[in-house]
Amino acid sequence: MTQVTPHSPSPSAPPWAESLSPHRVATELSDIRREIARLKRREAALLSGEPVATLRPGWPMQRLRQDRG
């Protein structure tokens, strides 16, 4: 069995695995978790009937203003 260091992908690893350093993986995972948390908050707000415009500052309010005319 060959030992693989964190920076060298295993021989069977896909080509893109070479660019995945442990730091980059941790950063990507953190970003994904943050996005999941944001989407869960959004879902909870939508299910509770909270206006969509309060969920994310910026674009929903602009859209609502356009809809009102």
N, C-alpha and C positions, 0 to 999 in steps of 0.2 A: 504494500500500500504506500503510495507516494504522499508525502506531506506537502500541503499547499499553504503558502503564506497568504495573509489577507490581501496582498496586492497582486498576486498572480492567480488568475482563474484556473480552475481545474481543466485538464485536457478536454473534457466533454462540455465545458461551459460554452454558451453562445458567444459570438464575437463581441457583442456589446458589453459583456461582463467585464472586459478589460478596463473600461472607463469608470467602473463603479468602485471607487475607493470606499472604505468603511465610513469616512466622514461624509461623503456624498450620499451614501445610502441613508445614514442617520438624518441628514438634512432633508432629503426627499421624504422620508418616513414622517418626520416632524411636520412638514408642509401638508402631507396627506391627512395626518391626524387633525391638524388645524382646520382643514377644509371640511372634513367629516363633522367636526364639532360645529362649524358654522352652518352646515346644511341641516344638522339635527336641530339647532336653534331655530332656523328658518322654518323647518317642518313643524316644530312645536308651535311657533307663532301662527302659522297658517291654520293649523288644526284648532287653535284656540280662538280664531277669528280676528286676531290682531291685524290691523291694516298693513298691507305689504310695504307701503311707503316707509314704515318705521324700521324695517328689517335691515336695510342697507342704505346708508346715506348716499344721495346722489341720483343714480339712474332711475329708481322707481318714481321719485318725486317729479323728475323731468318728464317722465312718461305720463304721469297723472296730469301734469299741467298741459301737455299736448292734447290729451284726451278731452279735457274740459274746454279747450278751444281758445 
